[in-house]
């Protein structure tokens, strides 16, 4: 589905205008307990994972539950790298908000790390952020696809 130019969209709005710049990267060699503490303290369900300053994956509370707890792995000794999702989908800060909705729908994700063109993590954008700044039709379509 093509989103550019659809009626009611905030034309020209960029990801950097709606993203949350308050993002913390956790190192891949951190323990799951360390990552869970960051999630709790930041009140988030997903964290970007970095190695040497570069984004290498995402870790969700679901990853911890399914890839560690459900397999009886000790979260004190299991590293983030062992449970994270690799091949992370991201978006650039200067891309259009409509691009985020389309990417979220296509990849069936609810949040995207936001990178600068130098590939440095600068924020995170959620489906909720997109929903607040686009039409209900756009964000609703992305949510509908993810819910199936």
MARFIBA-491361 format. One record per residue (C-alpha): x, y, z; residue number from 1. Coordinates in pm, whole numbers, plus 32768, in hexadecimal, padded with zeros to 4 digits. Example, Ala and Ser with C-alpha at 12.3 -4.5 7.8 and 13.67 -1.06 7.14 Angstrom:
<rs>
r px = 84CE	py = 7E3E	pz = 830C	k = 1
r px = 8557	py = 7F96	pz = 82CA	k = 2
</rs>
This chain:
<rs>
r px = 8000	py = 8000	pz = 8000	k = 1
r px = 808C	py = 8156	pz = 7FA3	k = 2
r px = 8066	py = 8256	pz = 80B8	k = 3
r px = 8103	py = 838E	pz = 8024	k = 4
r px = 800A	py = 8499	pz = 7FCE	k = 5
r px = 7EE3	py = 83ED	pz = 8074	k = 6
r px = 7DDB	py = 84E4	pz = 80E9	k = 7
r px = 7DF5	py = 8560	pz = 824D	k = 8
r px = 7F64	py = 850B	pz = 8285	k = 9
r px = 804E	py = 860A	pz = 8319	k = 10
r px = 8119	py = 8649	pz = 81DF	k = 11
r px = 828B	py = 8673	pz = 8211	k = 12
r px = 8296	py = 85F6	pz = 8377	k = 13
r px = 83D5	py = 8534	pz = 83BA	k = 14
r px = 8423	py = 841E	pz = 84AF	k = 15
r px = 8503	py = 850B	pz = 8574	k = 16
r px = 83CD	py = 85E1	pz = 85B6	k = 17
r px = 830C	py = 84C9	pz = 8663	k = 18
r px = 8411	py = 83D4	pz = 86EB	k = 19
r px = 8473	py = 83AF	pz = 8853	k = 20
r px = 85DB	py = 8424	pz = 8872	k = 21
r px = 85F4	py = 8384	pz = 89CA	k = 22
r px = 8683	py = 8235	pz = 896C	k = 23
r px = 8788	py = 8165	pz = 8A18	k = 24
r px = 8859	py = 8064	pz = 8967	k = 25
r px = 88BC	py = 7F2B	pz = 8A27	k = 26
r px = 89F9	py = 7E6F	pz = 89D2	k = 27
r px = 89D8	py = 7D15	pz = 8939	k = 28
r px = 8AB1	py = 7C7B	pz = 8A49	k = 29
r px = 89D4	py = 7CFD	pz = 8B66	k = 30
r px = 890C	py = 7BFE	pz = 8C2A	k = 31
r px = 8796	py = 7BDD	pz = 8BFE	k = 32
r px = 876C	py = 7C50	pz = 8D65	k = 33
r px = 8827	py = 7D93	pz = 8D13	k = 34
r px = 874C	py = 7DC8	pz = 8BE1	k = 35
r px = 860D	py = 7D7F	pz = 8CA4	k = 36
r px = 866F	py = 7E80	pz = 8DAB	k = 37
r px = 869C	py = 7F87	pz = 8C99	k = 38
r px = 8548	py = 7F26	pz = 8C08	k = 39
r px = 84A8	py = 7F4A	pz = 8D5E	k = 40
r px = 8552	py = 8095	pz = 8DAC	k = 41
r px = 84F8	py = 8129	pz = 8C59	k = 42
r px = 839D	py = 8087	pz = 8C57	k = 43
r px = 83D2	py = 7FF1	pz = 8AFD	k = 44
r px = 83A2	py = 7E99	pz = 8A64	k = 45
r px = 84BB	py = 7EA9	pz = 8965	k = 46
r px = 8624	py = 7F19	pz = 895E	k = 47
r px = 8714	py = 7F58	pz = 8841	k = 48
r px = 8851	py = 7E88	pz = 885D	k = 49
r px = 89A1	py = 7F17	pz = 87F7	k = 50
r px = 8B03	py = 7E9C	pz = 87C5	k = 51
r px = 8C1B	py = 7F98	pz = 8796	k = 52
r px = 8B1F	py = 80B1	pz = 8771	k = 53
r px = 8A5B	py = 8006	pz = 865B	k = 54
r px = 88FA	py = 7F79	pz = 8667	k = 55
r px = 8904	py = 7DFB	pz = 8650	k = 56
r px = 87AE	py = 7D8F	pz = 86CC	k = 57
r px = 867E	py = 7DC7	pz = 87A4	k = 58
r px = 8620	py = 7D1C	pz = 88E9	k = 59
r px = 84B6	py = 7D0C	pz = 8957	k = 60
r px = 8419	py = 7C92	pz = 8A96	k = 61
r px = 8385	py = 7B7E	pz = 89BD	k = 62
r px = 84E5	py = 7B18	pz = 894A	k = 63
r px = 854C	py = 7AF4	pz = 8AB7	k = 64
r px = 8419	py = 7A22	pz = 8B05	k = 65
r px = 842B	py = 793C	pz = 89D5	k = 66
r px = 85A0	py = 791E	pz = 8995	k = 67
r px = 8619	py = 7910	pz = 8AFC	k = 68
r px = 8514	py = 78D5	pz = 8C08	k = 69
r px = 844C	py = 77D4	pz = 8B41	k = 70
r px = 8590	py = 7718	pz = 8AFB	k = 71
r px = 85F5	py = 771D	pz = 8C6C	k = 72
r px = 8725	py = 77F7	pz = 8C28	k = 73
r px = 87A5	py = 78BE	pz = 8D4E	k = 74
r px = 876E	py = 7A2F	pz = 8CF9	k = 75
r px = 8894	py = 7A91	pz = 8DD8	k = 76
r px = 8986	py = 79DC	pz = 8CF1	k = 77
r px = 88D0	py = 79E1	pz = 8BA3	k = 78
r px = 8944	py = 7B03	pz = 8ACD	k = 79
r px = 8867	py = 7BEF	pz = 8A0C	k = 80
r px = 890A	py = 7B72	pz = 88CA	k = 81
r px = 8886	py = 7A12	pz = 890F	k = 82
r px = 871C	py = 7A89	pz = 8925	k = 83
r px = 8706	py = 7BBC	pz = 8844	k = 84
r px = 866D	py = 7BCE	pz = 86ED	k = 85
r px = 8775	py = 7C0F	pz = 85E6	k = 86
r px = 8746	py = 7CA9	pz = 8490	k = 87
r px = 8698	py = 7DD4	pz = 8529	k = 88
r px = 85BD	py = 7EAF	pz = 844F	k = 89
r px = 8601	py = 8022	pz = 847A	k = 90
r px = 85A8	py = 8170	pz = 83E4	k = 91
r px = 866A	py = 82B1	pz = 83AE	k = 92
r px = 8612	py = 83EB	pz = 846F	k = 93
r px = 85E2	py = 84B4	pz = 832F	k = 94
r px = 84EA	py = 83C1	pz = 8292	k = 95
r px = 8377	py = 840F	pz = 827C	k = 96
r px = 8284	py = 839C	pz = 8388	k = 97
r px = 81C3	py = 82E4	pz = 8278	k = 98
r px = 82FC	py = 8216	pz = 8235	k = 99
r px = 82F5	py = 819D	pz = 839D	k = 100
r px = 818A	py = 812F	pz = 8385	k = 101
r px = 81CF	py = 8075	pz = 8242	k = 102
r px = 8308	py = 7FCF	pz = 82D1	k = 103
r px = 8257	py = 7F6D	pz = 8415	k = 104
r px = 813E	py = 7ED2	pz = 834C	k = 105
r px = 8226	py = 7E17	pz = 825F	k = 106
r px = 830E	py = 7D95	pz = 8372	k = 107
r px = 81F8	py = 7D6C	pz = 8474	k = 108
r px = 82AC	py = 7E2B	pz = 8587	k = 109
r px = 8224	py = 7F29	pz = 867E	k = 110
r px = 8361	py = 7FF2	pz = 86B1	k = 111
r px = 848F	py = 8053	pz = 85E6	k = 112
r px = 85E5	py = 80CC	pz = 8653	k = 113
r px = 8633	py = 821B	pz = 85B0	k = 114
r px = 878D	py = 8253	pz = 8520	k = 115
r px = 8846	py = 8381	pz = 849E	k = 116
r px = 88D2	py = 8365	pz = 833E	k = 117
r px = 8A1E	py = 8317	pz = 83E9	k = 118
r px = 8970	py = 81DF	pz = 8474	k = 119
r px = 8971	py = 825A	pz = 85DD	k = 120
r px = 8844	py = 8212	pz = 86B9	k = 121
r px = 878A	py = 8359	pz = 86F9	k = 122
r px = 8632	py = 82E7	pz = 876D	k = 123
r px = 8515	py = 81F3	pz = 8752	k = 124
r px = 83C2	py = 8216	pz = 86AD	k = 125
r px = 8292	py = 8147	pz = 870B	k = 126
r px = 814C	py = 80F8	pz = 8661	k = 127
r px = 80AE	py = 81D9	pz = 8768	k = 128
r px = 818A	py = 82FC	pz = 86F8	k = 129
r px = 8123	py = 82BF	pz = 8590	k = 130
r px = 7FB4	py = 82A7	pz = 85F5	k = 131
r px = 7FC3	py = 83F8	pz = 86A5	k = 132
r px = 804D	py = 84A6	pz = 8572	k = 133
r px = 7F97	py = 8403	pz = 844F	k = 134
r px = 7E38	py = 83A9	pz = 83EE	k = 135
r px = 7D83	py = 828F	pz = 849C	k = 136
r px = 7D76	py = 81DE	pz = 834E	k = 137
r px = 7EF1	py = 81D1	pz = 832F	k = 138
r px = 7F45	py = 815F	pz = 848F	k = 139
r px = 7E11	py = 8080	pz = 849E	k = 140
r px = 7E79	py = 7FC5	pz = 8365	k = 141
r px = 7FD4	py = 7F82	pz = 83F6	k = 142
r px = 7F3D	py = 7F09	pz = 853E	k = 143
r px = 7E3E	py = 7E2F	pz = 848A	k = 144
r px = 7F4E	py = 7D7F	pz = 83C3	k = 145
r px = 8023	py = 7D46	pz = 84FC	k = 146
r px = 7EFD	py = 7CB9	pz = 85BC	k = 147
r px = 7EB8	py = 7BA9	pz = 84BA	k = 148
</rs>
